[in-house]
Amino acid sequence: MAADPRTGPGPTADLGAAALPLAGITVVALEQAVAAPFATRQLADLGARVIKVERPGEGDFARSYDAVVHGLSSHFVWLNRGKESIALDLKEDADRAVLDALLARADVFVQNLAPGAAERLGLGAEELTAAHPRLIVCGISGYGTTGPYRDKKAYDLLVQCEAGLPSITGGPDQPAKTGIAVADIASGMYAFTGVLTALYERAHTGRGGRFDVSMLEALGEWMGFPLYWTEYGGVPPVRSGARHATIAPYGPFPADDGQVFLAVQNQREWGALCRDVLGRPDLEHDPRFAANPDRLAHRDALDAEIADAFRGLSAERVLARLDAAGIANARLRDMAGFADHPQLAARDRWRTVDSPAGPLRALLPPVTVPGREAAMGAIPAVDQHGTAIRRELGLA
């Protein structure tokens, strides 16, 4: 299969992998869905060897979420590059012996099984760290290992609800979930940084350790602003659609051929917007709009004034005015527009990774280190590396 013509030039997936900071680190991942795979994919991008343990046959159930990427799942493609796959039935003695041999050699073990499943398999964190003192054990769960919700099943939308996120997202008439799996992503990010912290600590102490990440608590950390706003303000932020709940003007405004988004963060920018963009210097000191709380209280009137000033102007012309005045702005792109974003192309952020369906393009990770590039290895088929791993362990 030919590579995507939009991919552009760039190093191949394995260039420079040996020089990456986690080269020599082995991660065994008993993982599924999004949270743990997101964490371990980032470890793989940094050069770690990530061995993904999957169910025989179907593998990680995220493989079957959809088939839109040349027959592969969009979730799986996103989350699993650079990993080796081995299929194990952990209720079978021979397959369990393979996992035990892997753990004896591993630096890190990550799991996000259903509540209590790891413990029932004899893979509880306390048991593993006692058997393997240098092993770092990370468990990701919905609600943590204690408390009344410890055994409750957790999926992204449900955790969003428990954290209150849909209550502040959407429009005035209806709450909405976020368009991405933000609870999974938050917990995956904290698992990733937790592993890095534990590796750093082990380098000084010589000992591994265990930690767990709760999806609820990870997303709760990201809910800090609305939490404090409500706790000390007495009322929750209003659901304001694409507009900012507590800053005005901040959000979408109509031009003749589409919408533009703009954001005013301080009084200097407010004055520049009035004078240099709207052509209405009188608005700067209008008592309805004098300070941000005033603008919020009279938001509908303010929006009407801005819409009137933009009437007869193209979106391109409005954006040019905003840029010239130093006012932050954006156009609303869809996913195809993001995929073709000129900034990503100019910065050469696209690479090609291999997969069972052929070459696919992928974005470089966002941390840019001069002279070093992420490994970005291939996306594995189920059990693609099973035979080789067993041979390596002397169990083939």
C-alpha positions as CSV (number, residue, x, y, z in Angstrom):
1,M,0.0,0.0,0.0
2,A,1.4,3.4,-0.9
3,A,2.1,5.9,1.8
4,D,-0.3,8.8,2.3
5,P,0.8,11.5,-0.1
6,R,0.2,14.2,2.5
7,T,2.8,12.6,4.9
8,G,5.7,14.5,3.5
9,P,9.4,14.0,4.1
10,G,10.7,12.9,7.4
11,P,12.7,10.1,9.1
12,T,11.3,6.6,9.2
13,A,9.7,5.2,12.3
14,D,12.8,3.6,13.9
15,L,15.4,6.2,13.2
16,G,17.4,7.1,16.3
17,A,15.4,4.9,18.6
18,A,18.6,3.6,20.3
19,A,19.4,7.1,21.4
20,L,16.1,7.7,23.1
21,P,16.0,8.2,26.9
22,L,14.1,5.0,27.8
23,A,16.1,2.7,25.6
24,G,16.8,-0.5,27.6
25,I,13.6,-0.2,29.7
26,T,11.1,-3.0,29.3
27,V,7.4,-2.4,30.0
28,V,4.9,-5.2,30.2
29,A,1.4,-4.0,29.7
30,L,-1.7,-6.0,30.5
31,E,-3.9,-3.3,29.0
32,Q,-7.0,-2.5,27.0
33,A,-9.1,0.3,25.6
34,V,-7.5,3.8,26.1
35,A,-6.1,4.8,29.4
36,A,-3.2,2.3,29.9
37,P,-2.4,2.1,26.1
38,F,-2.1,5.9,26.0
39,A,0.5,5.8,28.8
40,T,2.5,3.0,27.4
41,R,2.5,4.3,23.8
42,Q,4.3,7.4,25.1
43,L,6.8,5.2,26.9
44,A,7.4,3.4,23.5
45,D,7.8,6.7,21.7
46,L,10.6,7.5,24.2
47,G,12.4,4.3,23.3
48,A,11.1,1.8,25.9
49,R,10.3,-1.8,24.8
50,V,6.6,-2.2,25.4
51,I,5.2,-5.8,25.3
52,K,1.5,-5.7,25.0
53,V,-0.3,-8.7,26.5
54,E,-3.6,-9.4,24.6
55,R,-6.4,-11.9,24.7
56,P,-5.9,-14.8,22.2
57,G,-8.0,-14.2,19.1
58,E,-9.6,-10.8,19.4
59,G,-6.8,-9.1,21.3
60,D,-7.4,-5.7,22.9
61,F,-11.1,-5.0,22.4
62,A,-10.3,-1.5,21.2
63,R,-9.2,-3.3,18.0
64,S,-12.9,-3.7,17.1
65,Y,-14.2,-0.3,18.0
66,D,-14.3,0.5,14.3
67,A,-12.5,-0.4,11.1
68,V,-12.1,3.0,9.4
69,V,-8.3,3.1,9.1
70,H,-7.9,0.7,6.1
71,G,-9.7,-1.9,8.2
72,L,-8.0,-1.1,11.5
73,S,-9.6,0.7,14.5
74,S,-8.9,4.4,14.8
75,H,-8.5,4.1,18.6
76,F,-6.1,1.2,18.3
77,V,-3.9,2.9,15.6
78,W,-3.7,6.0,17.8
79,L,-2.7,4.2,21.0
80,N,-0.5,1.3,20.1
81,R,2.3,2.1,17.8
82,G,5.8,0.9,18.7
83,K,4.6,-2.1,20.8
84,E,5.1,-5.8,20.6
85,S,2.0,-8.0,20.9
86,I,1.8,-11.4,22.5
87,A,-1.4,-13.2,23.1
88,L,-1.7,-15.0,26.4
89,D,-4.5,-16.9,28.1
90,L,-3.5,-16.2,31.7
91,K,-5.7,-19.1,33.0
92,E,-3.5,-21.5,31.1
93,D,-0.4,-22.6,33.0
94,A,1.9,-22.4,30.0
95,D,0.8,-18.9,29.1
96,R,1.0,-17.8,32.7
97,A,4.6,-19.0,32.8
98,V,5.4,-16.7,29.8
99,L,4.0,-13.7,31.7
100,D,5.9,-14.6,34.8
101,A,9.1,-14.9,32.8
102,L,8.4,-11.5,31.3
103,L,7.7,-9.9,34.6
104,A,11.0,-11.3,36.0
105,R,12.9,-9.3,33.3
106,A,10.6,-6.2,33.2
107,D,11.2,-2.8,34.6
108,V,7.6,-1.7,34.5
109,F,4.2,-3.4,34.7
110,V,1.1,-1.4,33.7
111,Q,-2.5,-2.8,33.9
112,N,-6.0,-1.3,33.6
113,L,-8.1,-4.5,34.0
114,A,-11.5,-4.5,35.5
115,P,-11.7,-3.9,39.3
116,G,-10.1,-6.8,41.2
117,A,-9.1,-8.7,38.1
118,A,-5.3,-8.3,38.5
119,E,-5.6,-9.4,42.1
120,R,-7.6,-12.5,41.1
121,L,-4.9,-13.4,38.7
122,G,-2.2,-13.1,41.3
123,L,-0.9,-9.8,39.8
124,G,-1.7,-7.5,42.6
125,A,0.8,-4.6,43.1
126,E,1.8,-5.8,46.6
127,E,2.4,-9.3,45.4
128,L,4.4,-8.3,42.4
129,T,6.7,-5.8,44.1
130,A,7.4,-8.4,46.8
131,A,8.4,-10.9,44.2
132,H,10.3,-8.4,42.0
133,P,11.8,-5.6,44.2
134,R,13.0,-3.5,41.2
135,L,9.7,-3.7,39.3
136,I,7.5,-0.6,39.0
137,V,3.8,-1.5,39.1
138,C,1.2,0.9,37.8
139,G,-2.5,0.2,38.1
140,I,-5.2,2.4,36.5
141,S,-8.7,2.1,37.7
142,G,-11.9,4.1,37.5
143,Y,-12.2,5.2,41.1
144,G,-9.2,3.9,43.0
145,T,-8.4,0.9,45.1
146,T,-10.4,1.9,48.2
147,G,-13.7,3.6,49.0
148,P,-17.3,2.7,48.0
149,Y,-16.7,3.0,44.3
150,R,-13.6,0.8,44.2
151,D,-15.5,-2.1,42.5
152,K,-17.6,0.0,40.2
153,K,-17.0,-0.4,36.5
154,A,-15.8,2.8,34.8
155,Y,-15.9,4.0,31.3
156,D,-14.9,7.4,30.0
157,L,-18.3,9.0,29.7
158,L,-19.4,7.7,33.1
159,V,-16.3,9.1,34.8
160,Q,-16.9,12.4,33.1
161,C,-20.4,12.4,34.6
162,E,-19.1,11.5,38.1
163,A,-16.5,14.3,37.9
164,G,-19.2,16.8,36.8
165,L,-17.7,17.6,33.4
166,P,-20.9,17.4,31.3
167,S,-22.6,19.7,33.8
168,I,-20.4,22.5,32.6
169,T,-20.1,21.5,29.0
170,G,-22.6,22.1,26.2
171,G,-25.2,24.7,25.7
172,P,-27.7,26.3,28.2
173,D,-30.4,23.7,27.4
174,Q,-28.4,20.4,27.5
175,P,-25.1,19.1,29.0
176,A,-22.6,17.4,26.7
177,K,-19.7,15.1,27.0
178,T,-16.4,16.1,25.5
179,G,-15.6,14.9,22.0
180,I,-12.6,13.0,23.1
181,A,-12.0,10.4,25.9
182,V,-10.7,13.0,28.3
183,A,-11.0,10.9,31.5
184,D,-9.0,8.1,29.9
185,I,-6.5,10.6,28.5
186,A,-6.0,12.3,31.8
187,S,-5.4,9.1,33.7
188,G,-3.1,7.9,30.9
189,M,-1.1,11.1,31.2
190,Y,-0.7,10.7,35.0
191,A,0.2,7.0,34.6
192,F,2.9,8.0,32.1
193,T,4.4,10.7,34.4
194,G,4.1,8.4,37.3
195,V,6.2,5.8,35.6
196,L,8.8,8.4,34.7
197,T,8.9,9.5,38.3
198,A,9.2,6.0,39.6
199,L,12.1,5.2,37.2
200,Y,13.9,8.4,38.3
201,E,13.4,7.3,42.0
202,R,14.6,3.8,41.3
203,A,17.8,5.2,39.7
204,H,18.6,6.6,43.1
205,T,17.2,3.9,45.5
206,G,17.7,0.8,43.4
207,R,14.1,-0.3,44.3
208,G,10.9,-0.2,42.3
209,G,7.5,0.5,43.8
210,R,3.8,0.7,43.1
211,F,1.3,3.4,42.4
212,D,-2.2,3.6,41.2
213,V,-4.1,6.2,39.2
214,S,-7.8,6.8,39.5
215,M,-9.6,8.1,36.4
216,L,-12.0,10.1,38.6
217,E,-9.1,11.8,40.5
218,A,-7.1,12.4,37.3
219,L,-10.0,14.2,35.6
220,G,-10.8,15.9,38.9
221,E,-7.4,17.6,38.8
222,W,-8.3,19.0,35.4
223,M,-11.6,20.3,36.8
224,G,-9.9,22.7,39.2
225,F,-11.2,26.0,37.8
226,P,-14.9,25.1,37.8
227,L,-14.5,23.4,41.2
228,Y,-13.0,26.5,42.8
229,W,-15.4,28.8,40.9
230,T,-18.4,26.8,42.4
231,E,-16.9,26.1,45.8
232,Y,-16.2,29.7,46.6
233,G,-18.5,31.5,44.2
234,G,-21.6,29.7,45.2
235,V,-22.8,28.8,41.7
236,P,-21.4,26.6,39.0
237,P,-20.1,28.1,35.7
238,V,-22.9,28.4,33.2
239,R,-22.9,26.1,30.1
240,S,-22.0,28.5,27.4
241,G,-21.4,26.4,24.3
242,A,-18.4,27.6,22.4
243,R,-18.2,30.8,24.4
244,H,-16.0,31.0,27.5
245,A,-18.0,30.7,30.6
246,T,-16.3,33.5,32.5
247,I,-14.4,35.7,30.0
248,A,-16.0,38.0,27.4
249,P,-15.5,38.5,24.6
250,Y,-14.2,35.0,24.1
251,G,-15.7,32.7,21.5
252,P,-17.3,32.6,18.1
253,F,-18.5,35.6,16.1
254,P,-20.1,35.7,12.7
255,A,-18.4,37.1,9.6
256,D,-20.1,37.3,6.2
257,D,-18.7,33.9,5.0
258,G,-18.3,32.0,8.3
259,Q,-17.3,32.2,11.9
260,V,-14.2,33.6,13.6
261,F,-13.1,32.9,17.1
262,L,-11.4,35.6,19.2
263,A,-10.3,35.9,22.8
264,V,-9.7,39.0,24.9
265,Q,-7.8,38.3,28.1
266,N,-7.1,41.8,29.6
267,Q,-8.0,45.5,29.4
268,R,-5.2,46.3,27.0
269,E,-6.6,43.8,24.5
270,W,-10.1,45.0,25.1
271,G,-9.1,48.6,24.1
272,A,-7.2,47.4,21.1
273,L,-10.3,45.4,20.0
274,C,-12.5,48.4,20.3
275,R,-10.2,50.9,18.5
276,D,-8.4,48.8,15.9
277,V,-10.7,46.0,15.1
278,L,-14.3,47.1,15.7
279,G,-13.6,50.8,14.8
280,R,-15.7,51.6,18.0
281,P,-13.4,53.4,20.5
282,D,-16.5,54.6,22.3
283,L,-17.1,51.0,23.5
284,E,-13.9,50.8,25.5
285,H,-15.2,52.9,28.3
286,D,-18.9,52.1,27.9
287,P,-20.0,51.3,31.5
288,R,-21.7,48.1,30.2
289,F,-18.3,46.8,29.0
290,A,-15.8,48.6,31.2
291,A,-14.3,45.4,32.8
292,N,-14.7,41.7,32.3
293,P,-17.4,41.2,34.9
294,D,-19.4,44.0,33.2
295,R,-18.9,42.4,29.8
296,L,-20.1,39.1,31.2
297,A,-23.2,40.7,32.6
298,H,-24.0,42.3,29.3
299,R,-22.6,39.6,27.0
300,D,-25.6,39.5,24.6
301,A,-25.4,43.3,24.0
302,L,-21.6,43.0,23.5
303,D,-22.0,40.1,21.1
304,A,-24.5,42.2,19.1
305,E,-22.0,45.1,18.9
306,I,-19.2,42.9,17.6
307,A,-21.5,41.1,15.1
308,D,-22.6,44.5,13.8
309,A,-19.0,45.6,13.4
310,F,-18.1,42.5,11.5
311,R,-21.1,42.7,9.1
312,G,-20.0,43.0,5.5
313,L,-16.5,41.6,6.3
314,S,-15.1,38.3,5.2
315,A,-13.7,36.0,7.8
316,E,-10.2,36.4,6.3
317,R,-10.4,40.2,6.7
318,V,-11.6,39.9,10.3
319,L,-8.8,37.6,11.1
320,A,-6.3,40.0,9.5
321,R,-7.6,42.9,11.6
322,L,-7.3,40.8,14.7
323,D,-3.8,39.7,13.9
324,A,-2.8,43.3,13.2
325,A,-4.2,44.4,16.6
326,G,-2.5,41.6,18.5
327,I,-5.8,40.0,19.4
328,A,-5.7,36.2,19.7
329,N,-7.9,34.5,17.1
330,A,-8.6,31.3,15.3
331,R,-10.8,29.8,12.6
332,L,-12.9,26.7,13.4
333,R,-11.4,23.8,11.5
334,D,-12.9,20.3,11.1
335,M,-10.8,17.2,11.4
336,A,-9.8,17.3,7.7
337,G,-8.8,20.9,8.2
338,F,-6.6,20.0,11.1
339,A,-5.0,17.1,9.2
340,D,-4.0,19.6,6.5
341,H,-3.1,22.4,9.0
342,P,-0.4,24.6,7.4
343,Q,1.4,25.0,10.8
344,L,1.9,21.2,11.2
345,A,3.1,20.9,7.6
346,A,5.5,23.9,8.0
347,R,7.0,22.3,11.2
348,D,7.3,18.8,9.5
349,R,5.2,17.2,12.2
350,W,3.9,14.2,10.2
351,R,5.6,10.8,10.0
352,T,4.8,7.4,8.6
353,V,4.4,4.3,10.8
354,D,3.9,0.8,9.6
355,S,0.9,-1.3,10.4
356,P,-0.8,-4.5,9.3
357,A,-2.8,-2.4,6.9
358,G,0.3,-0.7,5.4
359,P,1.9,2.7,6.1
360,L,-0.1,5.2,8.0
361,R,0.6,8.7,8.9
362,A,1.0,9.9,12.5
363,L,1.8,13.1,14.4
364,L,5.0,13.4,16.2
365,P,4.6,13.6,20.0
366,P,4.3,17.3,21.2
367,V,7.6,17.4,23.2
368,T,10.3,18.5,20.7
369,V,13.9,17.9,21.7
370,P,16.5,19.2,19.2
371,G,18.4,16.4,17.5
372,R,16.2,13.7,18.9
373,E,13.0,12.1,17.5
374,A,10.4,9.8,18.9
375,A,10.7,6.1,18.0
376,M,7.2,5.8,16.5
377,G,7.4,2.1,15.7
378,A,4.9,-0.1,13.9
379,I,1.4,-0.9,15.1
380,P,1.3,-4.7,15.8
381,A,-1.1,-7.4,14.8
382,V,-2.5,-9.6,17.5
383,D,0.3,-11.9,18.8
384,Q,2.6,-10.7,16.0
385,H,5.6,-11.1,18.3
386,G,4.4,-14.0,20.4
387,T,6.7,-16.7,18.9
388,A,9.8,-14.5,19.0
389,I,9.1,-13.5,22.6
390,R,8.7,-17.1,23.7
391,R,11.9,-18.1,21.9
392,E,13.7,-15.2,23.7
393,L,12.5,-16.5,27.0
394,G,13.4,-20.1,26.1
395,L,9.8,-21.1,26.3
396,A,9.0,-21.8,22.6
